[in-house]
């Protein structure tokens, strides 16, 4: 299989090409810094994303509070993450950085408030 990726690890934005059938035989070209290699491998075999969304909040004029994960979670969990936050309702006061869910979807990543209300 052949994939072309734009690396997001540093500001260079290298166009990385990965030719592979398995993780062990991957041939990676186009990177200009060593951080591009693990990025390309992860993106091909275990893609992850930082999740951002909003949860319902009461006790204020605002209806929603932005939230985010403190680190990336597996890409295949993004829809499950959206379903999980849809069931959350908070009440003011909430400070930016407050932990909403400690071990979000059993990923060892926290779901935190992204705004103070």
N, C-alpha and C positions, 0 to 999 in steps of 0.2 A: 504494500500500500504506500501511497505517496501523499504527504500533506504539506501544505505551505502555511506557515504561521507568521504573524507579526508579533514579535516578542514585546512584552509589556513590562519586563523586569527593570529595565533602565531606560533613560531618555533616548537611546539610539534608535529604538524601533526597528530592529533588524528583521529582515524577511528571512526566516529560517525554513529550510526544506528538510523534511524527515522522510526517508525511505525505510520501510520496515515491514517485517512480517511478525516479529516478536520484539519484545523489549530488548533482548540481548543482541539482536542483529541490527538494531537501528543505526542508520548512517545519517548524521546530522551535519548540514552545511549551511553557511550563510550567517552564522553568529559572529559577532565581533568581540564579545566578552564571554568569559567562562560561565556566567550565570545563564546564558542562553541554552546550554546543554540540559541542565535539569528542568528548566522551564519547558523545553520541547518534549522531553520524555514524559513529564507529568501531564502536559496538555494532550498528548496522544493516548496515554494509558490510564491516567487517573485525574481527569480535569476537575478543578475546584473553582469556586467563585465565592466572593464575599456577598452575603445576602443582605439586601436592604428592602425595607417595606414600611408599613404603618400599622399601628394598632389603635383600636378604639380607646378613647379617654373620656372620662366624665368629670364634672366639677369645674369646667372651663368653657369658654365660648368656642374653643377649637373642638373639632370632632375626632381628629386623628393625631397621633404622636409618631414621628418618624423613629424607626428602630433599625439596627444593623447588627450583624455578627461581628465579633472581635477578631475573626480570622476567616479564612475560606472554609467552605464545606463542600463535600462532593457534589458535583453538578447534578447528578441524578436525584439528589434530595431537594432541589429547589422548589418543585411543585408541592412536595410534602411540607416544606417550610412555609410556603404561602398559606396552605391549609391550616397549619398550626398557629400562625399569627392571626388569622381571621377569627380564631376562637378566643383571643386575649382581649380583655377590657381592663384598663387601668383607671385609677383615680388620682387626681392631683393631690399633693405636689409630687412631681417627678423631676429629678435632676439629670442633666446630660451625663451619660456614663453609668447611671444606675443600672444594675443588672436586673433584667426582666425574667430571663430564664438562664439558670446557671450552666446546665449541660444540654444545650439546645440540640434536640434530635439525637442524643447520645453521640455527639461529635467532639466532646471536650472543648467546645467553643461556646462562648456566652452570647446571648442576645441582650443588647443594651439599648437604652434610650439614646437617641441622637439629638435631643433637644431638652431644654429645661422648661417646665410649665408649672 
